[in-house]
């Protein structure tokens, strides 16, 4: 099921759109403003975001800017009554993938969502990754080796996916912690070391796979 993070501060419209999207087979997480959506992003890990622009606390453009600092692939659709050309241009320049003007028909929104997901790198390449002799199913959070399946936690799965998608590159520790633990004040660098050790153990059946700790910088996954 496709997960949508829907951000809209108008309660009646939000209820109608969320219910309509659910009726079309999507799973919807609704947030009332940009700040709430930003806080929910790391746990919801949506397949696509549908975002109103004019909202209290944090507007949609600011939200999109912050999301793009963490995720450059996630499709973002702006829903807004701001229809001036400069607003549309700004939305695309801030990382939006589509711009739907209010009022709109739910059928149009569904088609636009489906169109973006069809060509989304996350949907095309993000589900199953071949990591040496292992297969990572990042949607089911499963690691498969020679027919045996290991269930991973959400963060274990996401961390392994990130390491592999940027294999042969050092990922700074701060970037990892900001991406997956930015709202957990109890999570420390030592906690991250424990996660890395656990993932190394999961991958230990294939000696070609290495996760190197680059002291003072971060981690790098390689497959010989």
N, C-alpha and C positions, 0 to 999 in steps of 0.2 A: 504493500500500500504506500502511495506517495504521501509524504509528510509536508504540510504547508504551514509555515509560520505567518500568520495573518495579523497585521497591525492596523488597528482602526479604533479611534476614540469615540465615535458616535455609536452608542449602544444598539439602537434599533437597526441601523444598517449593518453593523457587525454581526448581529444575530441572523439576519436574513442571508447575508453572504456566506457566513460560516455554515449554516444549515444547508444551503444550496450546494456548497462545495462537498460537504459530507454526503449529500444525496447523490452526487456524481462520483462517489467512490474514493474521495480523498480523505485523509486524516488531517484535521485542522487544529492547530494550537493558536488560540487568540490572545493577543496582548493589547492593552489599552493605550500604550504610548511607546515611544522609541526606547526609553530607558528600561522599561519592563521587558521589551523584546530583546534588548542587548543582554540583559541578565538571563533570559531564557535560552538564548541562542546556543550556548555550549551544551546544555542538557537536551534541548529539543533536536539539535543537529538536523535541521529540515532539508528537504530536497529542493525547496524553492521558497522564496519569501514574497508575499504580497503586502505592500506597504503604502499606507496613506501618507501624504506629505505634511499637511497642516495638522499638527498634534501638539498637545501640551507636553511639558517636561523635556522631551526631545523630539524634534521634527524628523520626518522621514529622510530628508537629505542628509542630516547629521548622522542618523542611524546607518544609512547606506555607506557613508564614508568610514565609519568605525568597523562595520562588517567587512568591508573590502580590505582593511588592514589585517584581518584574520583569515579571510577566505576570498580568493580571487575568482573562484569558479562558480559559486552559488548563484543561480539565476535570481534576479530581483525584478519584480514588476511594481512600478509605482501606480497607485490609484489616487487620482486627485482632481480637484476642480480647478487647479492652477493650470490654465490652458494657454497662457502666453508662450510665444515661441522661445523666449529666453528661459522660461521655466523648464520646458521640455528639453532644450539643449543642456541645461544645467543637470537635469536628472540623468541624462545619458553620460555626460562627462564625469559624473560622480560614481559611475559604475552600474547604473541601471541597465537592464536588458530590454525592457519594454515599458510603455507609458500609456496607461488606459485612463481616458478622461471620464469623469463623472458628469452626468449619470451614464450608466452602462448596463447592458443586459448580461445576466450571468452566463448565458451561452457564449458570449464573446470572451468573457474572462476565462472560461474553461478551455476554449480553443487556444487562446494565447498561452495558457499554462502548459497544455499538452504540446504545443509547438516548441516552446522553449525546452521542455524536458526531453523531447525527442533528440535534440542536438546538444544536450548538456554533457560536458565532459564527465561530470560526476555520475550521470546515469549510464554513459557509454563505457566508462572505464573504472568506475569506482566500486562496482559490486564485487568482482572477483579478481584477485591479483595472484599471479604465480610468483612466489618468493622462493627461489631455489626449487626444492622438491615439495614445498608446501603450497597450499592454496588458502588464501585469506578471503573469506566471504565477509566483506565489511558491512553488508546490510543485515546479515544474520548474526554477525559477531562470532564467526566460527573459523577455527584454524584446522585445516584438513591435511593429514599426512598418511599416505598409503592406506586410504580407506577409513582411517580412524579420525574422529572429529572431537576437537577440544573446544568447549564453550569459553569464549573470552568475555570479560566485562566490556562495557561500552568504551571506557577510556583505554583499556588495553588494545582493543581493536582499532580505535582511532589513532592511537600513538604508533602502532605498528604500520598502519596505512600511511601515516605522514612520513615515517622514516623511510619506507620503501619508495613512495612517490618522489622523495628527494634523495634517493640513494646516491652514494658516492659524493654527497655534499654534507658538510657539517651543519647541523641545525642547532642554533644557540639554545641553551637551557631556558633562557628567559622567554624565547619565542614559544617553546613547548608549554611552559607553565602558563603563559598568557592565553594560549589557545584553549587549553583544557581545564585549567585550575585557577583562572583569574579571580573567581568569586569564592574560593576556598581559602580562608585566611590561615587554616591549620596545615595546608599543604606546603611542604618545604622542598629544598633541593635534595635533601636526604630521602624524602618520600619518592621523588622522581627516580633516584638511584635504585630504589626497591622495585619500582615498576620496570625499569630497564633490565634489572637482573632477572625478574620473572619472565620477561619476554625472551631473553637469551636462553633461559631454560626451556621454554616452549619450542625454540628453534634448534635445540642442540642436536637433533638427529641428522641435521645436514651441516657438516663441518665447513662447507663453503660460505655459509652465512655468518657474518661477523657484525657485531654492533660495537664500535670503538668509542671509548670515552676520550675525547680530546680535552685534556685538562684545562680548566679555566674557560672553556668555550662552549662545548656541547657534545652531541653524539652524531655518529655517522654510521649508516648501515651500508655494507658492501656484500656482494655476492661474487665470489671468485669463479 
